Amino acid sequence: MRILFFSLAISIVLLASNPKVFAALGDVIYDNASKIEKLKDIDEFEKYNEKIENYLQNVQTTKERGYILQKYPNAKLRKEYLISLRKLVKTNDFFVRLANKRYEEAKEDNNTTAFIQILNTGLIDSELHKKEIIDYYFSHNGEINATGTVIEIFLNEDKKLKEKKAKEYKRKKSKREKERERIQYLRQKDKLQQERLQKKLEEELKEKKERIQEEQKEELSKTI
C-alpha cells in the first residue's frame, strides 16, 4: 500500500515539474520528450519509432529516479542518475539534429507538409528562424493552413506589433499636429500683436502730425 501511494505521489509530481537535481541537463531532456514523441506522427521518422519509444520509456524511468533522488539524496543513486542523463542528452541531441536536418530539407524541397509537421514538434528554434519561417509561409500561404501552428502565433504577434506601431504613429502624428497647431496659433497671435502695435504706432504718428500741424497753424495765425 505504501509503495502504491508513493508511486501515485511520484506520478502526480511528474505532471507538475521536473526533478531539480542536475536540472540544467534534466530540463532539456524532460521538456523535449513530448516534442520528440511528435516525430512518430511524421512519415519520414517512422523507422525511428521503436528508438523513440524506447527513449521515452528511459526518460520516464530516469525522471522517476530523479524525484526519488531529490526526496532521498544518495551518492550512488546521484552518480547513476547523472550517467543516465548524459546518455539521454545524447539521444535528445540526435533527434534535435535530425529534426533540424529534415526542416532544412523540407524548406529546400518546398515540402510544406513536412515543413509544418517539423515546426509543430517544437524541436526547431522558431524564434531563431522566425524571419525565414514567415517568408516561407507567405511564399506558400496558398498551401499552408497556419491555424494552430507557430506561424499563427507569429502572424498574431506581427499583427499586434503593426497595430501597436499604427497607434504609436497615430499618437505621434496627433502630437505633431497639436504642436503644429500650437505653433500656428502662436505665430498668428504674434502676427496680430504686431499688426495692433503697428496700427497703434501709425495712429500715434498721425495724431502727432495733426497736433504739429495745428500748432503750426496757431503760430502762423499770430503772425498775421
C-alpha positions in Angstrom: 0.0 0.0 0.0 2.9 2.3 0.9 4.6 1.6 -2.4 1.4 2.2 -4.3 0.9 5.5 -2.5 4.5 6.5 -3.2 4.1 5.6 -6.9 0.9 7.6 -7.1 2.6 10.6 -5.5 5.5 10.4 -7.9 3.1 10.2 -10.9 1.3 13.4 -9.7 4.6 15.2 -9.2 5.8 14.2 -12.6 2.9 16.1 -14.1 3.8 19.3 -12.2 7.5 19.8 -12.8 11.0 18.4 -13.4 13.4 17.0 -10.8 15.6 19.7 -9.5 18.7 17.5 -9.3 21.0 18.3 -12.3 18.2 20.5 -13.7 20.5 22.0 -16.3 20.7 18.6 -18.0 17.3 17.2 -17.0 15.1 20.1 -18.0 16.3 19.9 -21.6 15.6 16.2 -21.8 12.2 16.2 -20.0 10.9 19.3 -21.8 11.9 17.9 -25.2 10.4 14.4 -24.6 6.9 15.3 -25.7 8.3 17.1 -28.7 10.4 14.1 -29.7 7.3 12.0 -29.3 5.6 14.0 -32.1 8.2 12.8 -34.5 6.3 9.4 -34.5 3.4 11.2 -36.4 5.7 12.1 -39.3 6.1 9.5 -42.0 9.8 10.3 -42.6 10.5 9.3 -39.0 8.6 6.0 -39.0 11.8 4.0 -39.0 12.8 5.7 -35.7 9.5 4.8 -33.9 11.0 2.0 -31.8 14.0 4.1 -30.9 11.7 7.0 -29.9 9.5 4.7 -27.8 12.5 3.2 -26.0 13.9 6.6 -25.4 10.7 8.0 -24.0 10.4 5.0 -21.6 14.0 5.6 -20.5 13.2 9.3 -20.0 10.2 8.4 -17.8 12.2 5.9 -15.7 15.0 8.4 -15.3 12.7 11.1 -14.3 11.1 9.0 -11.6 14.6 8.2 -10.3 15.3 11.9 -10.3 12.4 12.5 -8.0 13.4 9.7 -5.7 16.9 11.1 -5.5 15.5 14.6 -4.9 13.5 13.2 -2.0 16.1 10.8 -0.7 19.6 12.1 -1.5 22.0 9.2 -2.1 25.6 9.4 -3.6 25.4 6.2 -5.6 22.0 7.0 -7.0 23.1 10.5 -7.7 26.0 9.2 -9.8 23.8 6.7 -11.6 21.2 9.4 -12.3 23.9 11.7 -13.8 25.2 8.9 -16.1 21.6 8.2 -17.2 21.0 11.9 -18.0 24.3 12.1 -20.0 23.2 9.1 -22.1 19.7 10.6 -22.6 21.0 14.0 -23.7 23.0 12.4 -26.5 19.8 10.7 -27.8 17.9 14.0 -27.3 20.6 15.9 -29.4 20.4 13.2 -32.0 16.7 13.7 -32.6 17.0 17.5 -32.4 19.7 17.4 -35.1 17.6 15.0 -37.2 14.5 17.3 -36.9 16.6 20.4 -37.9 18.1 18.5 -40.9 14.6 17.5 -42.0 13.4 21.1 -41.5 16.1 22.4 -43.9 15.3 19.6 -46.4 11.6 20.4 -46.3 12.3 24.1 -46.8 14.6 23.5 -49.8 12.2 20.9 -51.3 9.2 23.2 -50.8 7.6 20.3 -48.9 5.0 22.3 -47.0 3.5 19.3 -45.2 6.8 18.2 -43.8 7.8 21.8 -43.1 4.7 22.3 -40.9 4.9 18.9 -39.2 8.5 19.6 -38.2 7.7 23.1 -36.9 4.8 21.7 -34.9 7.1 19.3 -33.0 8.7 22.3 -31.3 12.2 20.9 -31.8 13.1 23.8 -34.1 14.2 27.1 -32.6 11.3 29.0 -34.2 12.5 32.4 -32.8 15.9 31.9 -34.3 14.3 31.0 -37.7 11.3 33.4 -37.4 12.0 35.5 -40.4 12.6 32.6 -42.8 9.5 30.8 -41.4 7.3 33.9 -42.1 8.9 34.4 -45.5 8.3 30.7 -46.3 4.7 31.0 -45.2 4.0 34.0 -47.5 5.7 32.2 -50.4 3.4 29.2 -49.8 0.4 30.6 -48.0 -2.0 29.0 -50.5 -0.7 25.6 -49.4 -0.3 26.2 -45.7 -3.0 26.3 -43.0 -1.4 28.3 -40.2 -4.1 27.7 -37.7 -2.7 26.1 -34.5 0.9 26.4 -35.6 3.8 28.6 -34.5 3.2 30.5 -37.8 -0.2 31.6 -36.4 1.5 32.8 -33.3 4.0 34.8 -35.3 1.3 36.3 -37.5 -0.7 37.3 -34.5 2.4 38.8 -32.9 3.1 40.8 -36.1 -0.5 41.9 -36.3 -0.4 43.2 -32.7 3.0 44.8 -33.4 1.7 46.5 -36.5 -1.4 47.7 -34.6 0.8 49.0 -31.8 3.0 50.8 -34.3 0.0 52.2 -36.1 -1.4 53.5 -32.7 2.0 54.9 -31.8 2.3 56.6 -35.2 -1.2 58.0 -34.9 -0.4 59.2 -31.4 2.9 60.8 -32.6 1.1 62.3 -35.6 -1.6 63.7 -33.4 1.1 65.1 -31.1 2.9 66.6 -34.1 -0.4 68.1 -35.4 -1.2 69.6 -32.0 2.3 71.0 -31.8 2.0 72.4 -35.3 -1.4 73.9 -34.5 0.1 75.4 -31.3 2.9 77.0 -33.3 0.5 78.3 -35.9 -1.6 79.8 -33.1 1.4 81.4 -31.5 2.5 82.8 -34.9 -1.0 84.1 -35.6 -1.1 85.6 -32.2 2.3 87.2 -32.7 1.2 88.5 -36.1 -2.0 90.1 -34.7 0.1 91.7 -31.9 2.5 93.1 -34.4 -0.4 94.4 -36.5 -2.0 96.0 -33.5 1.3 97.5 -32.5 1.9 98.8 -36.0 -1.6 100.3 -36.1 -1.1 101.9 -32.8 2.2 103.4 -33.9 0.6 104.7 -37.1 -2.3 106.2 -35.1 0.1 107.9 -32.7 2.2 109.2 -35.6 -0.9 110.5 -37.3 -2.0 112.2 -34.1 1.4 113.7 -33.6 1.4 115.1 -37.2 -2.0 116.6 -36.8 -1.0 118.1 -33.5 2.1 119.7 -35.0 0.0 121.0 -37.9 -2.4 122.6 -35.5 0.4 124.2 -33.6 1.9 125.5 -36.8 -1.4 127.0 -37.8 -1.8 128.7 -34.4 1.7 130.2 -34.7 1.0 131.3 -38.2 -2.3 133.0 -37.3 -0.5 135.0 -34.6 1.9 136.5 -37.1 -0.8 137.7 -39.5 
